[in-house]
Structure formats: C-alpha cells, structure tokens
C-alpha cells in the first residue's frame, strides 16, 4: 500500500513538472508572439505541445502560423479545436478558420465557418460582422466571374468576326485582282486594235476587186485546163 502511494506521488509530481514546463513554454511563446517573433513563438508552442497537448497550445500555434501566412497549417490547428464540446472554444476555432478561408479568398467556405461560429456563440458581433463582409466579397467575386465570362464570350465573338472580315477581305482582294486582270486584258486588246493600220474605203474596194479578179483568173485557168484535156480517142492497132 505504501509503495502504491509512493508511485502515485511520483506520477503526480511528474505530471506537475510537465505542466509547469508546458505553461512556461506557452508563456515564452506568448511573449515572443507579442514581439511579433512569430517563427520563434511557433517553436515554443510546438515544444509545449510535445510536453502536453493543451487547447491553449494548439490555439496559439494556429495563431502563430496564421501570422506567418501559413494558412493551410493554421487551418489544421483550428479544425482540431472546432469539434470541441466546449462551445466557446468551438466558436473561436470556427471564427479563426473563417479568417483563414478569407485570406485564401475562399469566401463560400469562410461564410460556412462564420455561420458555425455563430451557432455556438450567437452573440459574437465580430463574427457577425466578418460574416457580412465575406458575403459581400463572395457577391463581388461572382459578379467579376460573370463579367469575365461575358468578356470572354465577346472576345470569342470579336475573334470570329475578325476572321470573317479577313476572309471577306481576302475574297475582295481576289476579286479585285481578277477585275484588274480582265481590265488589263481589255486594255491590251484595245491597244492592239489601235495599233493596227487603218484601211480606207477605197483601198478596201481595190483589195476586194483584186481578189475577185484573181479568183476569176483562177477559174478561167481551170476551165481551159479542162477543155484541153478534151475527149481522148482510144484506138486499137489493127
């Protein structure tokens, strides 16, 4: 029985020593946090948690990570505490989780976190203000996305129109080239016609008379040749 008492005393003494060391490290972390030495404060809180897992250690570690913009790691700490049966602790954890999601511009998730904080502590005016702010930011984000989609559609429409205009310009240029080519051919033919020597009416008549005279002589010649050929008497030597 005495031995059991001694063992219990040793256990209690050890626990008390760990608790003192834990509190000392948490206090050290808090002092460093106040000096904005967030990285050193983080190390102190982590040492304290190695000695003993406490709500204060986890909460303050999350705050130190948040100040260093390590938002995902901070969110892990707040998530651990958000399921606490203590409504006050849960409300504070959800409030800080909402702040993390705000920094990540995940406004819909921050709204959910603030709403959960208000379920646990409906009288928290700071959380209520943050909720309204997150709702406004989400509304603006959705409007910006809507405008962006509209602008993208207009850009696609303009791009398509520019392509059609280019095709029309291309066809127009081709038609213009064909017209220019046809006009060049007409101008060339006209120029050739203009370069051909003009024949007077008298010269044309003389040429026509000469052709008719040549044709008459040719016919007379053929006629004479036919007559000279005459009939042939084919005889037989008897």
FENMO-V379166 format. One record per helix or strand of 2 or more residues. SS is the DSSP state (H for helix, E for strand). FROM is the first residue (numbers start at 1). LEN is the number of residues. If there is no record, write none. Layout:
BEGIN
ss=SS from=FROM len=LEN
ss=SS from=FROM len=LEN
END
This chain:
BEGIN
ss=H from=2 len=33
ss=H from=38 len=14
ss=H from=55 len=13
ss=H from=71 len=12
ss=H from=87 len=17
ss=H from=107 len=14
ss=H from=125 len=71
ss=H from=201 len=29
END
